[in-house]
Amino acid sequence: MSARLLVILFFLFVLYLVVKTVIGFVYLSSQRRKRRERLGGEMVKDPICETYIPKAAAIAKYSGGQTVYFCSQECADVYLKKNG
Ligand SMILES: [Zn+2]
């Protein structure tokens, strides 16, 4: 094997590592974006403690002709007590 061939092989190997890393990074960031969209596509505000929570994780209560979202059952109870 000539030294030149070894150099070429070495560069191909480095190129392979770079491509692999870039593809892995792009794949991971797209997975992360998908997960974020699914979990926190829409943020809702808890009227009691004024915290923003992802709609999917919030506790929804129908009150006064509208759906109100809460971070926890405690906040929902407080709201329902106040608003009948
Ligand atoms: Zn709350």
PDB file of the backbone (N, CA, C, O) and the ligand in Angstrom, with CONECT records:
HET     ZN  A 101       1
ATOM      1  N   MET A   1       0.842  -1.194   0.000  1.00  0.00           N
ATOM      2  CA  MET A   1       0.000   0.000   0.000  1.00  0.00           C
ATOM      3  C   MET A   1       0.882   1.251   0.000  1.00  0.00           C
ATOM      4  O   MET A   1       1.820   1.360   0.789  1.00  0.00           O
ATOM      5  N   SER A   2       0.578   2.162  -0.869  1.00  0.00           N
ATOM      6  CA  SER A   2       1.380   3.391  -0.916  1.00  0.00           C
ATOM      7  C   SER A   2       0.901   4.375   0.149  1.00  0.00           C
ATOM      8  O   SER A   2      -0.235   4.313   0.618  1.00  0.00           O
ATOM      9  N   ALA A   3       1.789   5.270   0.508  1.00  0.00           N
ATOM     10  CA  ALA A   3       1.462   6.278   1.523  1.00  0.00           C
ATOM     11  C   ALA A   3       0.305   7.159   1.056  1.00  0.00           C
ATOM     12  O   ALA A   3      -0.525   7.598   1.852  1.00  0.00           O
ATOM     13  N   ARG A   4       0.270   7.405  -0.254  1.00  0.00           N
ATOM     14  CA  ARG A   4      -0.771   8.257  -0.816  1.00  0.00           C
ATOM     15  C   ARG A   4      -2.159   7.637  -0.628  1.00  0.00           C
ATOM     16  O   ARG A   4      -3.131   8.322  -0.312  1.00  0.00           O
ATOM     17  N   LEU A   5      -2.215   6.326  -0.832  1.00  0.00           N
ATOM     18  CA  LEU A   5      -3.480   5.620  -0.656  1.00  0.00           C
ATOM     19  C   LEU A   5      -3.944   5.683   0.796  1.00  0.00           C
ATOM     20  O   LEU A   5      -5.131   5.838   1.085  1.00  0.00           O
ATOM     21  N   LEU A   6      -2.974   5.557   1.701  1.00  0.00           N
ATOM     22  CA  LEU A   6      -3.298   5.652   3.132  1.00  0.00           C
ATOM     23  C   LEU A   6      -3.887   7.013   3.481  1.00  0.00           C
ATOM     24  O   LEU A   6      -4.849   7.114   4.242  1.00  0.00           O
ATOM     25  N   VAL A   7      -3.289   8.058   2.907  1.00  0.00           N
ATOM     26  CA  VAL A   7      -3.782   9.427   3.148  1.00  0.00           C
ATOM     27  C   VAL A   7      -5.215   9.555   2.630  1.00  0.00           C
ATOM     28  O   VAL A   7      -6.074  10.132   3.297  1.00  0.00           O
ATOM     29  N   ILE A   8      -5.464   9.014   1.444  1.00  0.00           N
ATOM     30  CA  ILE A   8      -6.808   9.075   0.859  1.00  0.00           C
ATOM     31  C   ILE A   8      -7.806   8.329   1.749  1.00  0.00           C
ATOM     32  O   ILE A   8      -8.904   8.814   2.020  1.00  0.00           O
ATOM     33  N   LEU A   9      -7.398   7.141   2.196  1.00  0.00           N
ATOM     34  CA  LEU A   9      -8.264   6.356   3.083  1.00  0.00           C
ATOM     35  C   LEU A   9      -8.558   7.109   4.377  1.00  0.00           C
ATOM     36  O   LEU A   9      -9.682   7.107   4.878  1.00  0.00           O
ATOM     37  N   PHE A  10      -7.502   7.761   4.911  1.00  0.00           N
ATOM     38  CA  PHE A  10      -7.657   8.521   6.140  1.00  0.00           C
ATOM     39  C   PHE A  10      -8.675   9.649   5.939  1.00  0.00           C
ATOM     40  O   PHE A  10      -9.545   9.864   6.784  1.00  0.00           O
ATOM     41  N   PHE A  11      -8.561  10.363   4.819  1.00  0.00           N
ATOM     42  CA  PHE A  11      -9.496  11.459   4.569  1.00  0.00           C
ATOM     43  C   PHE A  11     -10.925  10.950   4.351  1.00  0.00           C
ATOM     44  O   PHE A  11     -11.893  11.585   4.768  1.00  0.00           O
ATOM     45  N   LEU A  12     -11.038   9.792   3.690  1.00  0.00           N
ATOM     46  CA  LEU A  12     -12.370   9.209   3.510  1.00  0.00           C
ATOM     47  C   LEU A  12     -12.987   8.853   4.862  1.00  0.00           C
ATOM     48  O   LEU A  12     -14.182   9.041   5.086  1.00  0.00           O
ATOM     49  N   PHE A  13     -12.149   8.338   5.749  1.00  0.00           N
ATOM     50  CA  PHE A  13     -12.615   7.964   7.085  1.00  0.00           C
ATOM     51  C   PHE A  13     -13.092   9.197   7.865  1.00  0.00           C
ATOM     52  O   PHE A  13     -14.146   9.181   8.502  1.00  0.00           O
ATOM     53  N   VAL A  14     -12.284  10.265   7.796  1.00  0.00           N
ATOM     54  CA  VAL A  14     -12.657  11.523   8.473  1.00  0.00           C
ATOM     55  C   VAL A  14     -13.962  12.056   7.884  1.00  0.00           C
ATOM     56  O   VAL A  14     -14.845  12.508   8.612  1.00  0.00           O
ATOM     57  N   LEU A  15     -14.068  11.995   6.566  1.00  0.00           N
ATOM     58  CA  LEU A  15     -15.275  12.470   5.889  1.00  0.00           C
ATOM     59  C   LEU A  15     -16.488  11.659   6.357  1.00  0.00           C
ATOM     60  O   LEU A  15     -17.562  12.206   6.605  1.00  0.00           O
ATOM     61  N   TYR A  16     -16.290  10.350   6.472  1.00  0.00           N
ATOM     62  CA  TYR A  16     -17.353   9.461   6.943  1.00  0.00           C
ATOM     63  C   TYR A  16     -17.809   9.853   8.350  1.00  0.00           C
ATOM     64  O   TYR A  16     -19.005   9.904   8.634  1.00  0.00           O
ATOM     65  N   LEU A  17     -16.825  10.132   9.237  1.00  0.00           N
ATOM     66  CA  LEU A  17     -17.158  10.523  10.610  1.00  0.00           C
ATOM     67  C   LEU A  17     -17.936  11.836  10.633  1.00  0.00           C
ATOM     68  O   LEU A  17     -18.908  11.979  11.374  1.00  0.00           O
ATOM     69  N   VAL A  18     -17.497  12.795   9.811  1.00  0.00           N
ATOM     70  CA  VAL A  18     -18.154  14.108   9.768  1.00  0.00           C
ATOM     71  C   VAL A  18     -19.597  13.950   9.290  1.00  0.00           C
ATOM     72  O   VAL A  18     -20.521  14.504   9.885  1.00  0.00           O
ATOM     73  N   VAL A  19     -19.782  13.182   8.200  1.00  0.00           N
ATOM     74  CA  VAL A  19     -21.122  12.990   7.635  1.00  0.00           C
ATOM     75  C   VAL A  19     -22.029  12.305   8.666  1.00  0.00           C
ATOM     76  O   VAL A  19     -23.184  12.687   8.860  1.00  0.00           O
ATOM     77  N   LYS A  20     -21.463  11.276   9.322  1.00  0.00           N
ATOM     78  CA  LYS A  20     -22.223  10.547  10.338  1.00  0.00           C
ATOM     79  C   LYS A  20     -22.673  11.474  11.476  1.00  0.00           C
ATOM     80  O   LYS A  20     -23.817  11.416  11.927  1.00  0.00           O
ATOM     81  N   THR A  21     -21.749  12.329  11.929  1.00  0.00           N
ATOM     82  CA  THR A  21     -22.048  13.261  13.019  1.00  0.00           C
ATOM     83  C   THR A  21     -23.134  14.254  12.602  1.00  0.00           C
ATOM     84  O   THR A  21     -24.074  14.519  13.352  1.00  0.00           O
ATOM     85  N   VAL A  22     -22.984  14.802  11.384  1.00  0.00           N
ATOM     86  CA  VAL A  22     -23.951  15.794  10.903  1.00  0.00           C
ATOM     87  C   VAL A  22     -25.332  15.163  10.761  1.00  0.00           C
ATOM     88  O   VAL A  22     -26.328  15.751  11.182  1.00  0.00           O
ATOM     89  N   ILE A  23     -25.400  13.966  10.168  1.00  0.00           N
ATOM     90  CA  ILE A  23     -26.689  13.287  10.001  1.00  0.00           C
ATOM     91  C   ILE A  23     -27.324  13.000  11.362  1.00  0.00           C
ATOM     92  O   ILE A  23     -28.523  13.202  11.551  1.00  0.00           O
ATOM     93  N   GLY A  24     -26.509  12.527  12.306  1.00  0.00           N
ATOM     94  CA  GLY A  24     -27.008  12.255  13.657  1.00  0.00           C
ATOM     95  C   GLY A  24     -27.551  13.504  14.308  1.00  0.00           C
ATOM     96  O   GLY A  24     -28.593  13.457  14.962  1.00  0.00           O
ATOM     97  N   PHE A  25     -26.865  14.619  14.143  1.00  0.00           N
ATOM     98  CA  PHE A  25     -27.281  15.869  14.755  1.00  0.00           C
ATOM     99  C   PHE A  25     -28.593  16.357  14.149  1.00  0.00           C
ATOM    100  O   PHE A  25     -29.500  16.775  14.870  1.00  0.00           O
ATOM    101  N   VAL A  26     -28.688  16.302  12.819  1.00  0.00           N
ATOM    102  CA  VAL A  26     -29.908  16.753  12.132  1.00  0.00           C
ATOM    103  C   VAL A  26     -31.085  15.879  12.549  1.00  0.00           C
ATOM    104  O   VAL A  26     -32.182  16.382  12.795  1.00  0.00           O
ATOM    105  N   TYR A  27     -30.854  14.571  12.629  1.00  0.00           N
ATOM    106  CA  TYR A  27     -31.912  13.635  13.018  1.00  0.00           C
ATOM    107  C   TYR A  27     -32.387  13.930  14.439  1.00  0.00           C
ATOM    108  O   TYR A  27     -33.590  13.996  14.692  1.00  0.00           O
ATOM    109  N   LEU A  28     -31.444  14.107  15.368  1.00  0.00           N
ATOM    110  CA  LEU A  28     -31.794  14.370  16.766  1.00  0.00           C
ATOM    111  C   LEU A  28     -32.569  15.663  16.914  1.00  0.00           C
ATOM    112  O   LEU A  28     -33.564  15.709  17.637  1.00  0.00           O
ATOM    113  N   SER A  29     -32.126  16.717  16.238  1.00  0.00           N
ATOM    114  CA  SER A  29     -32.800  17.997  16.404  1.00  0.00           C
ATOM    115  C   SER A  29     -34.197  17.950  15.788  1.00  0.00           C
ATOM    116  O   SER A  29     -35.101  18.635  16.268  1.00  0.00           O
ATOM    117  N   SER A  30     -34.390  17.154  14.733  1.00  0.00           N
ATOM    118  CA  SER A  30     -35.730  17.052  14.159  1.00  0.00           C
ATOM    119  C   SER A  30     -36.644  16.251  15.083  1.00  0.00           C
ATOM    120  O   SER A  30     -37.832  16.550  15.204  1.00  0.00           O
ATOM    121  N   GLN A  31     -36.079  15.225  15.737  1.00  0.00           N
ATOM    122  CA  GLN A  31     -36.861  14.453  16.711  1.00  0.00           C
ATOM    123  C   GLN A  31     -37.287  15.341  17.874  1.00  0.00           C
ATOM    124  O   GLN A  31     -38.429  15.294  18.331  1.00  0.00           O
ATOM    125  N   ARG A  32     -36.326  16.162  18.348  1.00  0.00           N
ATOM    126  CA  ARG A  32     -36.604  17.052  19.468  1.00  0.00           C
ATOM    127  C   ARG A  32     -37.698  18.049  19.100  1.00  0.00           C
ATOM    128  O   ARG A  32     -38.571  18.350  19.915  1.00  0.00           O
ATOM    129  N   ARG A  33     -37.647  18.565  17.857  1.00  0.00           N
ATOM    130  CA  ARG A  33     -38.629  19.550  17.425  1.00  0.00           C
ATOM    131  C   ARG A  33     -40.014  18.910  17.378  1.00  0.00           C
ATOM    132  O   ARG A  33     -41.003  19.511  17.798  1.00  0.00           O
ATOM    133  N   LYS A  34     -40.072  17.662  16.853  1.00  0.00           N
ATOM    134  CA  LYS A  34     -41.348  16.951  16.769  1.00  0.00           C
ATOM    135  C   LYS A  34     -41.949  16.755  18.150  1.00  0.00           C
ATOM    136  O   LYS A  34     -43.147  16.951  18.353  1.00  0.00           O
ATOM    137  N   ARG A  35     -41.087  16.360  19.116  1.00  0.00           N
ATOM    138  CA  ARG A  35     -41.568  16.108  20.464  1.00  0.00           C
ATOM    139  C   ARG A  35     -42.091  17.397  21.087  1.00  0.00           C
ATOM    140  O   ARG A  35     -43.123  17.395  21.758  1.00  0.00           O
ATOM    141  N   ARG A  36     -41.371  18.502  20.861  1.00  0.00           N
ATOM    142  CA  ARG A  36     -41.779  19.786  21.424  1.00  0.00           C
ATOM    143  C   ARG A  36     -43.123  20.207  20.837  1.00  0.00           C
ATOM    144  O   ARG A  36     -43.984  20.718  21.553  1.00  0.00           O
ATOM    145  N   GLU A  37     -43.301  19.990  19.523  1.00  0.00           N
ATOM    146  CA  GLU A  37     -44.561  20.364  18.885  1.00  0.00           C
ATOM    147  C   GLU A  37     -45.722  19.566  19.446  1.00  0.00           C
ATOM    148  O   GLU A  37     -46.814  20.092  19.656  1.00  0.00           O
ATOM    149  N   ARG A  38     -45.465  18.267  19.688  1.00  0.00           N
ATOM    150  CA  ARG A  38     -46.519  17.403  20.184  1.00  0.00           C
ATOM    151  C   ARG A  38     -46.903  17.782  21.621  1.00  0.00           C
ATOM    152  O   ARG A  38     -48.085  17.842  21.959  1.00  0.00           O
ATOM    153  N   LEU A  39     -45.901  18.033  22.450  1.00  0.00           N
ATOM    154  CA  LEU A  39     -46.151  18.312  23.861  1.00  0.00           C
ATOM    155  C   LEU A  39     -46.630  19.735  24.105  1.00  0.00           C
ATOM    156  O   LEU A  39     -47.588  19.962  24.845  1.00  0.00           O
ATOM    157  N   GLY A  40     -45.965  20.676  23.484  1.00  0.00           N
ATOM    158  CA  GLY A  40     -46.235  22.071  23.824  1.00  0.00           C
ATOM    159  C   GLY A  40     -46.684  22.887  22.639  1.00  0.00           C
ATOM    160  O   GLY A  40     -46.334  24.062  22.524  1.00  0.00           O
ATOM    161  N   GLY A  41     -47.467  22.273  21.742  1.00  0.00           N
ATOM    162  CA  GLY A  41     -47.921  22.992  20.558  1.00  0.00           C
ATOM    163  C   GLY A  41     -48.657  24.254  20.937  1.00  0.00           C
ATOM    164  O   GLY A  41     -48.502  25.299  20.305  1.00  0.00           O
ATOM    165  N   GLU A  42     -49.469  24.142  21.987  1.00  0.00           N
ATOM    166  CA  GLU A  42     -50.237  25.295  22.418  1.00  0.00           C
ATOM    167  C   GLU A  42     -50.065  25.471  23.917  1.00  0.00           C
ATOM    168  O   GLU A  42     -50.208  24.515  24.678  1.00  0.00           O
ATOM    169  N   MET A  43     -49.763  26.670  24.335  1.00  0.00           N
ATOM    170  CA  MET A  43     -49.606  26.946  25.763  1.00  0.00           C
ATOM    171  C   MET A  43     -50.878  27.625  26.260  1.00  0.00           C
ATOM    172  O   MET A  43     -51.453  28.477  25.583  1.00  0.00           O
ATOM    173  N   VAL A  44     -51.301  27.231  27.454  1.00  0.00           N
ATOM    174  CA  VAL A  44     -52.482  27.838  28.057  1.00  0.00           C
ATOM    175  C   VAL A  44     -52.090  28.418  29.410  1.00  0.00           C
ATOM    176  O   VAL A  44     -51.127  27.975  30.036  1.00  0.00           O
ATOM    177  N   LYS A  45     -52.858  29.424  29.851  1.00  0.00           N
ATOM    178  CA  LYS A  45     -52.514  30.091  31.097  1.00  0.00           C
ATOM    179  C   LYS A  45     -53.459  29.666  32.215  1.00  0.00           C
ATOM    180  O   LYS A  45     -54.680  29.668  32.064  1.00  0.00           O
ATOM    181  N   ASP A  46     -52.860  29.306  33.325  1.00  0.00           N
ATOM    182  CA  ASP A  46     -53.621  28.992  34.536  1.00  0.00           C
ATOM    183  C   ASP A  46     -54.044  30.332  35.154  1.00  0.00           C
ATOM    184  O   ASP A  46     -53.180  31.128  35.524  1.00  0.00           O
ATOM    185  N   PRO A  47     -55.362  30.601  35.274  1.00  0.00           N
ATOM    186  CA  PRO A  47     -55.799  31.910  35.777  1.00  0.00           C
ATOM    187  C   PRO A  47     -55.537  32.089  37.279  1.00  0.00           C
ATOM    188  O   PRO A  47     -55.579  33.213  37.779  1.00  0.00           O
ATOM    189  N   ILE A  48     -55.273  31.012  37.989  1.00  0.00           N
ATOM    190  CA  ILE A  48     -55.065  31.099  39.438  1.00  0.00           C
ATOM    191  C   ILE A  48     -53.617  31.464  39.766  1.00  0.00           C
ATOM    192  O   ILE A  48     -53.369  32.466  40.436  1.00  0.00           O
ATOM    193  N   CYS A  49     -52.668  30.663  39.302  1.00  0.00           N
ATOM    194  CA  CYS A  49     -51.274  30.943  39.634  1.00  0.00           C
ATOM    195  C   CYS A  49     -50.530  31.607  38.477  1.00  0.00           C
ATOM    196  O   CYS A  49     -49.338  31.899  38.583  1.00  0.00           O
ATOM    197  N   GLU A  50     -51.253  31.848  37.352  1.00  0.00           N
ATOM    198  CA  GLU A  50     -50.701  32.558  36.190  1.00  0.00           C
ATOM    199  C   GLU A  50     -49.471  31.880  35.601  1.00  0.00           C
ATOM    200  O   GLU A  50     -48.540  32.541  35.140  1.00  0.00           O
ATOM    201  N   THR A  51     -49.484  30.551  35.624  1.00  0.00           N
ATOM    202  CA  THR A  51     -48.419  29.763  35.021  1.00  0.00           C
ATOM    203  C   THR A  51     -48.859  29.334  33.623  1.00  0.00           C
ATOM    204  O   THR A  51     -50.037  29.056  33.398  1.00  0.00           O
ATOM    205  N   TYR A  52     -47.923  29.281  32.696  1.00  0.00           N
ATOM    206  CA  TYR A  52     -48.215  28.752  31.373  1.00  0.00           C
ATOM    207  C   TYR A  52     -47.885  27.264  31.335  1.00  0.00           C
ATOM    208  O   TYR A  52     -46.790  26.853  31.718  1.00  0.00           O
ATOM    209  N   ILE A  53     -48.838  26.462  30.871  1.00  0.00           N
ATOM    210  CA  ILE A  53     -48.627  25.026  30.764  1.00  0.00           C
ATOM    211  C   ILE A  53     -49.001  24.550  29.368  1.00  0.00           C
ATOM    212  O   ILE A  53     -49.866  25.154  28.733  1.00  0.00           O
ATOM    213  N   PRO A  54     -48.372  23.483  28.867  1.00  0.00           N
ATOM    214  CA  PRO A  54     -48.792  22.915  27.582  1.00  0.00           C
ATOM    215  C   PRO A  54     -50.222  22.407  27.700  1.00  0.00           C
ATOM    216  O   PRO A  54     -50.582  21.753  28.679  1.00  0.00           O
ATOM    217  N   LYS A  55     -51.040  22.717  26.682  1.00  0.00           N
ATOM    218  CA  LYS A  55     -52.451  22.350  26.716  1.00  0.00           C
ATOM    219  C   LYS A  55     -52.644  20.858  26.981  1.00  0.00           C
ATOM    220  O   LYS A  55     -53.568  20.453  27.687  1.00  0.00           O
ATOM    221  N   ALA A  56     -51.744  20.040  26.396  1.00  0.00           N
ATOM    222  CA  ALA A  56     -51.864  18.585  26.541  1.00  0.00           C
ATOM    223  C   ALA A  56     -51.682  18.142  27.994  1.00  0.00           C
ATOM    224  O   ALA A  56     -52.216  17.107  28.395  1.00  0.00           O
ATOM    225  N   ALA A  57     -50.932  18.918  28.786  1.00  0.00           N
ATOM    226  CA  ALA A  57     -50.641  18.530  30.168  1.00  0.00           C
ATOM    227  C   ALA A  57     -51.556  19.228  31.166  1.00  0.00           C
ATOM    228  O   ALA A  57     -51.515  18.928  32.359  1.00  0.00           O
ATOM    229  N   ALA A  58     -52.388  20.165  30.686  1.00  0.00           N
ATOM    230  CA  ALA A  58     -53.213  20.960  31.591  1.00  0.00           C
ATOM    231  C   ALA A  58     -54.490  20.227  31.984  1.00  0.00           C
ATOM    232  O   ALA A  58     -54.946  19.317  31.292  1.00  0.00           O
ATOM    233  N   ILE A  59     -55.054  20.651  33.112  1.00  0.00           N
ATOM    234  CA  ILE A  59     -56.349  20.127  33.552  1.00  0.00           C
ATOM    235  C   ILE A  59     -57.415  21.079  33.025  1.00  0.00           C
ATOM    236  O   ILE A  59     -57.400  22.268  33.344  1.00  0.00           O
ATOM    237  N   ALA A  60     -58.334  20.565  32.225  1.00  0.00           N
ATOM    238  CA  ALA A  60     -59.357  21.397  31.601  1.00  0.00           C
ATOM    239  C   ALA A  60     -60.667  21.313  32.380  1.00  0.00           C
ATOM    240  O   ALA A  60     -61.136  20.230  32.732  1.00  0.00           O
ATOM    241  N   LYS A  61     -61.241  22.487  32.639  1.00  0.00           N
ATOM    242  CA  LYS A  61     -62.551  22.535  33.294  1.00  0.00           C
ATOM    243  C   LYS A  61     -63.442  23.445  32.478  1.00  0.00           C
ATOM    244  O   LYS A  61     -63.013  24.495  32.001  1.00  0.00           O
ATOM    245  N   TYR A  62     -64.701  23.026  32.320  1.00  0.00           N
ATOM    246  CA  TYR A  62     -65.654  23.842  31.592  1.00  0.00           C
ATOM    247  C   TYR A  62     -66.382  24.707  32.608  1.00  0.00           C
ATOM    248  O   TYR A  62     -67.073  24.197  33.490  1.00  0.00           O
ATOM    249  N   SER A  63     -66.222  26.017  32.477  1.00  0.00           N
ATOM    250  CA  SER A  63     -66.822  26.920  33.459  1.00  0.00           C
ATOM    251  C   SER A  63     -67.221  28.227  32.801  1.00  0.00           C
ATOM    252  O   SER A  63     -66.449  28.832  32.057  1.00  0.00           O
ATOM    253  N   GLY A  64     -68.457  28.656  33.092  1.00  0.00           N
ATOM    254  CA  GLY A  64     -68.932  29.947  32.574  1.00  0.00           C
ATOM    255  C   GLY A  64     -68.914  30.031  31.066  1.00  0.00           C
ATOM    256  O   GLY A  64     -68.580  31.078  30.510  1.00  0.00           O
ATOM    257  N   GLY A  65     -69.268  28.949  30.389  1.00  0.00           N
ATOM    258  CA  GLY A  65     -69.373  28.962  28.937  1.00  0.00           C
ATOM    259  C   GLY A  65     -68.053  28.843  28.203  1.00  0.00           C
ATOM    260  O   GLY A  65     -68.005  28.978  26.980  1.00  0.00           O
ATOM    261  N   GLN A  66     -66.968  28.587  28.946  1.00  0.00           N
ATOM    262  CA  GLN A  66     -65.666  28.431  28.278  1.00  0.00           C
ATOM    263  C   GLN A  66     -64.818  27.387  29.004  1.00  0.00           C
ATOM    264  O   GLN A  66     -65.042  27.077  30.174  1.00  0.00           O
ATOM    265  N   THR A  67     -63.856  26.865  28.284  1.00  0.00           N
ATOM    266  CA  THR A  67     -62.956  25.892  28.885  1.00  0.00           C
ATOM    267  C   THR A  67     -61.773  26.641  29.502  1.00  0.00           C
ATOM    268  O   THR A  67     -61.120  27.451  28.844  1.00  0.00           O
ATOM    269  N   VAL A  68     -61.519  26.355  30.760  1.00  0.00           N
ATOM    270  CA  VAL A  68     -60.405  26.990  31.473  1.00  0.00           C
ATOM    271  C   VAL A  68     -59.383  25.907  31.795  1.00  0.00           C
ATOM    272  O   VAL A  68     -59.740  24.783  32.150  1.00  0.00           O
ATOM    273  N   TYR A  69     -58.109  26.261  31.665  1.00  0.00           N
ATOM    274  CA  TYR A  69     -57.040  25.273  31.883  1.00  0.00           C
ATOM    275  C   TYR A  69     -56.234  25.594  33.135  1.00  0.00           C
ATOM    276  O   TYR A  69     -55.947  26.755  33.427  1.00  0.00           O
ATOM    277  N   PHE A  70     -55.875  24.545  33.867  1.00  0.00           N
ATOM    278  CA  PHE A  70     -55.134  24.704  35.117  1.00  0.00           C
ATOM    279  C   PHE A  70     -53.894  23.822  35.137  1.00  0.00           C
ATOM    280  O   PHE A  70     -53.819  22.803  34.451  1.00  0.00           O
ATOM    281  N   CYS A  71     -52.905  24.250  35.959  1.00  0.00           N
ATOM    282  CA  CYS A  71     -51.668  23.485  36.076  1.00  0.00           C
ATOM    283  C   CYS A  71     -51.874  22.271  36.980  1.00  0.00           C
ATOM    284  O   CYS A  71     -51.190  21.258  36.835  1.00  0.00           O
ATOM    285  N   SER A  72     -52.832  22.382  37.923  1.00  0.00           N
ATOM    286  CA  SER A  72     -53.032  21.302  38.886  1.00  0.00           C
ATOM    287  C   SER A  72     -54.481  21.271  39.345  1.00  0.00           C
ATOM    288  O   SER A  72     -55.245  22.211  39.123  1.00  0.00           O
ATOM    289  N   GLN A  73     -54.836  20.184  39.981  1.00  0.00           N
ATOM    290  CA  GLN A  73     -56.191  20.030  40.509  1.00  0.00           C
ATOM    291  C   GLN A  73     -56.475  21.094  41.578  1.00  0.00           C
ATOM    292  O   GLN A  73     -57.601  21.578  41.693  1.00  0.00           O
ATOM    293  N   GLU A  74     -55.440  21.455  42.362  1.00  0.00           N
ATOM    294  CA  GLU A  74     -55.606  22.466  43.419  1.00  0.00           C
ATOM    295  C   GLU A  74     -56.077  23.799  42.818  1.00  0.00           C
ATOM    296  O   GLU A  74     -57.014  24.422  43.315  1.00  0.00           O
ATOM    297  N   CYS A  75     -55.412  24.213  41.752  1.00  0.00           N
ATOM    298  CA  CYS A  75     -55.788  25.472  41.110  1.00  0.00           C
ATOM    299  C   CYS A  75     -57.200  25.374  40.536  1.00  0.00           C
ATOM    300  O   CYS A  75     -57.961  26.338  40.613  1.00  0.00           O
ATOM    301  N   ALA A  76     -57.556  24.242  39.969  1.00  0.00           N
ATOM    302  CA  ALA A  76     -58.896  24.045  39.419  1.00  0.00           C
ATOM    303  C   ALA A  76     -59.935  24.171  40.530  1.00  0.00           C
ATOM    304  O   ALA A  76     -60.979  24.796  40.342  1.00  0.00           O
ATOM    305  N   ASP A  77     -59.644  23.574  41.689  1.00  0.00           N
ATOM    306  CA  ASP A  77     -60.574  23.647  42.823  1.00  0.00           C
ATOM    307  C   ASP A  77     -60.775  25.078  43.287  1.00  0.00           C
ATOM    308  O   ASP A  77     -61.902  25.508  43.533  1.00  0.00           O
ATOM    309  N   VAL A  78     -59.674  25.816  43.406  1.00  0.00           N
ATOM    310  CA  VAL A  78     -59.737  27.216  43.832  1.00  0.00           C
ATOM    311  C   VAL A  78     -60.610  28.016  42.855  1.00  0.00           C
ATOM    312  O   VAL A  78     -61.466  28.798  43.270  1.00  0.00           O
ATOM    313  N   TYR A  79     -60.381  27.809  41.563  1.00  0.00           N
ATOM    314  CA  TYR A  79     -61.137  28.539  40.549  1.00  0.00           C
ATOM    315  C   TYR A  79     -62.620  28.208  40.605  1.00  0.00           C
ATOM    316  O   TYR A  79     -63.469  29.098  40.559  1.00  0.00           O
ATOM    317  N   LEU A  80     -62.923  26.915  40.705  1.00  0.00           N
ATOM    318  CA  LEU A  80     -64.320  26.488  40.716  1.00  0.00           C
ATOM    319  C   LEU A  80     -65.037  26.979  41.973  1.00  0.00           C
ATOM    320  O   LEU A  80     -66.232  27.271  41.930  1.00  0.00           O
ATOM    321  N   LYS A  81     -64.327  27.069  43.069  1.00  0.00           N
ATOM    322  CA  LYS A  81     -64.910  27.606  44.305  1.00  0.00           C
ATOM    323  C   LYS A  81     -65.258  29.084  44.127  1.00  0.00           C
ATOM    324  O   LYS A  81     -66.331  29.543  44.518  1.00  0.00           O
ATOM    325  N   LYS A  82     -64.321  29.809  43.527  1.00  0.00           N
ATOM    326  CA  LYS A  82     -64.529  31.252  43.298  1.00  0.00           C
ATOM    327  C   LYS A  82     -65.642  31.527  42.301  1.00  0.00           C
ATOM    328  O   LYS A  82     -66.412  32.474  42.461  1.00  0.00           O
ATOM    329  N   ASN A  83     -65.723  30.681  41.258  1.00  0.00           N
ATOM    330  CA  ASN A  83     -66.637  30.950  40.151  1.00  0.00           C
ATOM    331  C   ASN A  83     -67.866  30.048  40.156  1.00  0.00           C
ATOM    332  O   ASN A  83     -68.508  29.869  39.121  1.00  0.00           O
ATOM    333  N   GLY A  84     -68.186  29.496  41.276  1.00  0.00           N
ATOM    334  CA  GLY A  84     -69.382  28.673  41.401  1.00  0.00           C
ATOM    335  C   GLY A  84     -69.166  27.322  40.795  1.00  0.00           C
ATOM    336  O   GLY A  84     -70.072  26.488  40.807  1.00  0.00           O
TER     337      GLY A  84
HETATM  338 ZN    ZN A 101     -51.836  26.678  38.913  1.00  0.00          ZN2+
END
